[in-house]
């Protein structure tokens, strides 16, 4: 897979989300969400869910887990996605022709 395929997949997933997302909660999640809502007193439960997504995203970026999954699935990193080009494109490594081993040392 490639950077273009990752971008296409992200755009497709983004379009699939509505402004509101229905999520089913198990007992443990409901209990933890109720405790967080009671302790943090947000304006709405939606705010806690938004914070949770931000926290999960940040944790995956900081630990390298996101890069691991992106490299495994799309052969790119988060930095490459943000810049819109791969490291090879950034450094110009893919602009040179491949070396022909048989003719490498001929003048």
N, C-alpha and C positions, 0 to 999 in steps of 0.2 A: 504494500500500500504506500501511499505517498502523501505529501503535504496537501496536494489538491483534493485527494480523497478525504482526508481528515476535515478540511474546510467544508467540503460538501456535506459530510455527515453531521458536522456541528450545525450548519445552517438548516439542514432538514430537521434535526431534533429541536432547534430553536423555534422553527415555524410550527412544529407539532404542539408546543406548549401554548396553552391559552393563558390569559391574564390570571386565571385561577386554576389551580391544579388540585384535583381531588386525590387525597392520599389515604389509604386505609392504614390504621394503626393497630398494632397488637397491644396486648395488655401492658407489657413492660414499657413500651413507648408512650402509651397514654399516661401511665403513672409518672414517668420521668418528665413528660411535658407538663403535666399538672403541677408537679413540684417546682419546675423551673418558672412556670407562670406565677405561682404563688410567691416565690422568692424574689424574682426579678421585676415583677409587676410591669410587664410591657403594655403598650397601648392595645395590642391585640396578640392573639396566639400566632397569627401570620408573621409577626415581627420575629418571634422566637424561631420559627421555621426558616425564615430568611437568614437569620444569624447562624443557624446550624449549618446551612448550606455553605455560607461564607467560611465558617470555621473548618468544615470538612475539606473544602477546596484548598484553603491555606495550608492545612496540615499535610495534604497530599503533595502540594508543591514543595514545601519545606523539607519533607522527608525523601523526596525523589521518587515517591510511588507513582505520581502522575507521569513523570518522564519515563519510568520503567514500562508502564502500560502503553504509553504513546509510542515508545520505541518498539515494543513487541508487536503492536497492532498496525502501526502506520510508518514505522522506521523514521520518525522525527521526534524532536523534543518539544517541550512547551516553549522554550526560547525560540526555536525555529518557527513554530506556529505563530508566535507573536511578531516576529520579524518578517514573516511571509516568504522566507527562503531558508534552504538547508545550509548547514555549515560549509559544505562543499561549494555551494553557490556563493556564500559570503567570502570565502577565502580564494575563490577562483581555481580551486583544485580540479574542477571538472572542465576547465577550458583548454587543457593541454591534451593532445592526442595520446593514446596509450602507447607504451614503449613496445617495440618489436624486439623480442629477445635475440632473434637471429641476427639482426642488423644493428644492435645497440652500440657495438664498439667499432663499427666500420666507419671510415672517413669518406 
